[in-house]
């Protein structure tokens, strides 16, 4: 299984604006502006990646609970659904329901939002503070499929805890690793 690391967008980068459909909610639009004044976790993901499937149960529990404590959470699939039908909007709806998502799972058909965030892999995590400045980008934890490390979410959870407690989020951050985003032919970004 090929591993692609996250690009590690510069800390302090402003969150790129987005307004994307949520297939599980009859394609209602969810926008960055919906999270005005609160910290936001943006996750680029998909339905079939083994790295996503490895952490999805743990991540969903964490994300659902974190929302109750004031963290905005959105998951975005930017994969080419034509080439990868397992990532189509109807399959996204099934995936969100199967795993009990209480946060929006959005579809970036144009792949422009993934490019704006310089997302590279699934999963790829970005935490922005209430003023929309990037404070964390990196891994969920050190667990990978088959490496024997238990899934804990400690890296991401520690960053969220620091942010919500008013403490400085450590800049000692480790890139996320996963499957590459499935770009449409001719749509590959130039930041690799």
Buried (B, 14 or more C-beta within 10 A) or exposed (E): EEEBBBBBBEEEBEBBEBEBBBBBBEEEEBEBEBBEEEBBBBBBBBBBBEBBBBBBEBBBEBBBEBBEEEBBBBBBBBBBBEEBEBBBBEBBBBBBEEBEBEBBBBBBBEBBBBBBBBBBBBBBBBBBBBEBBBBBBBBBBBBBEEEEEEBBBBBBBBBBBBBEEEEEBEEEBEBBBBBBBBBBEEBEBEEE
